[in-house]
Amino acid sequence: MASSSPVKYDVFLSFRGEDTRYGFTSHLNAALCRRKIETFIDYELKRGDEISPSLLKAIEDPSDVRKQTGTFGDAFAMHEVRFRDRPEMLQRWRIALTEAGNLCGFDSNAIRPESKLIETIIEHILKILNDKSSIDNKNLVGIAIKIEKIKSLLFEGLTEVCKVGIWVMGGIGKTTLANAVFNEISSDFEASCFIPNVREASNKNQLPHLQKELLSTILGGAHLDIRLTFTKERLGRERVLIVFDDVTDLKQVRELIGDLENLGIGSGIIITTRDRQVLKNCGLNDSIIYEFT
């Protein structure tokens, strides 16, 4: 059943002119989508057009330039004549432009090449979105302390693949905790993937399907096979974060991603389980196993 709820966009991507629309802007839009940032872009919007109702609905925090002076002031004065019968709309524009003028941008001449500029913009956007995002702690008491503990265990070594295990006998709360950690730190990695219910997927023979989804999420595209040397080489070039939730056997992890040590330097692996021995089989010693009580 289709949902009638409107899409909540993270970013409104504004542009003017075909020179950027099909060039830099298209690459920035693609990069935002690859990082799973919900982006609104209206390719039908033409210069001088009034913003469509769908665009107004998509923008929760409008932005552009601050004091209406100089040549920009002249252009805005023309709009004041054109829309003189809609003073309330003009006032909204003034307020939005004033607020936006206080925002700082990036100098495209100082950050080169463009690929580096795009990555800088993406990281800046992720930081803003993370700072504004709240942690859902309704089902977990003291979650902030637990998250910090997991992070400290995970990032003890940054020159290798960093692994941490979450062990709880009853199986209650470990997935919620792992998901909270994942949401907080996933933007620090080049790619990330959360694989829930590994035990259940294994029982239903769904691991091959999950493997394809995992590899596609991390590397993008098709023609991926964990048995191929080239796929392994590509994985070794990526700094990734992967959560394997509710694991019961090392074989499940290996079927999904192969040898964990073949991942890129600085990658993070979180494994949750009800069986402490599973974590030891995965190469985790007691110092990097978090016992969730």
Secondary structure as UniProt FT lines:
FT   STRAND          11..12
FT   HELIX           18..21
FT   TURN            22..23
FT   HELIX           24..34
FT   TURN            35..36
FT   STRAND          39..40
FT   TURN            43..44
FT   TURN            47..48
FT   HELIX           53..58
FT   HELIX           70..82
FT   TURN            83..85
FT   HELIX           87..100
FT   TURN            101..102
FT   TURN            108..110
FT   HELIX           114..132
FT   TURN            138..139
FT   TURN            141..142
FT   HELIX           143..154
FT   STRAND          162..167
FT   HELIX           174..185
FT   HELIX           186..188
FT   STRAND          191..195
FT   HELIX           198..203
FT   TURN            204..205
FT   HELIX           207..219
FT   TURN            226..227
FT   HELIX           229..235
FT   TURN            236..237
FT   STRAND          240..244
FT   HELIX           250..257
FT   HELIX           260..262
FT   TURN            265..266
FT   STRAND          268..273
FT   HELIX           276..281
FT   TURN            282..283
FT   HELIX           286..288
FT   STRAND          289..291
//
